[in-house]
Amino acid sequence: MRDERVHLASDNEALSGETQERPVSGVLSVDKPAGWTSFDVVAVARAVVGVRRTGHGGTLDPMATGVLPVLVGTATKFTDRLHTAMKVYVAVVRFGHETETDDREGKMTRVAPPPSRDAVEHALASFRGVIEQRPPAYAAVKVGGRPAYARARAGEQLVLAARKVQVSRLDMTDWSPQSEMRLLVVCSSGTYVRSLARDIGRASSSAAHLASLRRLAVGAMEARDAVPIETLRREGRDTALARLREPSDELLVLNDRYMREPADMLVSGEAVS
């Protein structure tokens, strides 16, 4: 969970192969694979498109998959506006213990008996709407000018300040005998699903962490339309250019089906690694 901000050079700065006569600009929706950092995806997109001024519009942790908006050329100026777009996730929460990172990759820190399904369903109600949420200690948010995760790795004991986030939809779509549940989450930018997992566990008189996560949408960009990274590598620049979208207000608008359709239909067929 390192700092994944990308160097943004001048608009006209190019890699070999960038066309100076017709500057390349737009937003590319990439399906990030598990195990990749957001920076890894940006590096591939930059090499394929041939434009040095390339960044991403919302970090995904390495274990997560799904929509990662990659902004190219002058479209990088759209980054702050893109951060206001609502996001959709399908998450698997595992009960029984917490970890230092609030996900499956951290060391176990607390153990508790798993809760009943009824207890969890009751707890979910308190996490809908505008809520106060404390980010994980291992987060990119800055503390005294340094990312929180860097301080946590150095051994500092951090308790980050809570902040308000919007959770517009939070529905359980599956419950397993192994005390895992699958959730559909529709939320504002700045919401940590890892924190939701941790806090739902505590509100259920148990302990929990995020076992897996897939981002289904960022505004109008959806996973079903995102280009897989291997396709981008294989098919190259022409495919990337054909998939670039103009930065606009329309790109920020989430499809209302994520609020209307049954949650189990929305997550059907979505593999969560």
Secondary structure, 3 states (H helix, E strand, C coil): CCCCCCCCCCCCCECCCCCCCCCCCEEEEEEECCCCCHHHHHHHHHHHHCECCEEECCCCCCCCEEEEEEEEHHHHHHHHHHCCCCEEEEEEEEECEEECCCECCCCEEEECCCCCHHHHHHHHHHHCEEEEECCCCCCCCEECCEEHHHHHHCCCCCCCCCEEEEEEEEEEEEEECCCEEEEEEEECCCCCHHHHHHHHHHHCCCCEEEEEEEEEEECCEEHHHCEEHHHHHHHCHHHHHHHCECCCHHHHCCCCHHHHCCHHHHHCCCCCC
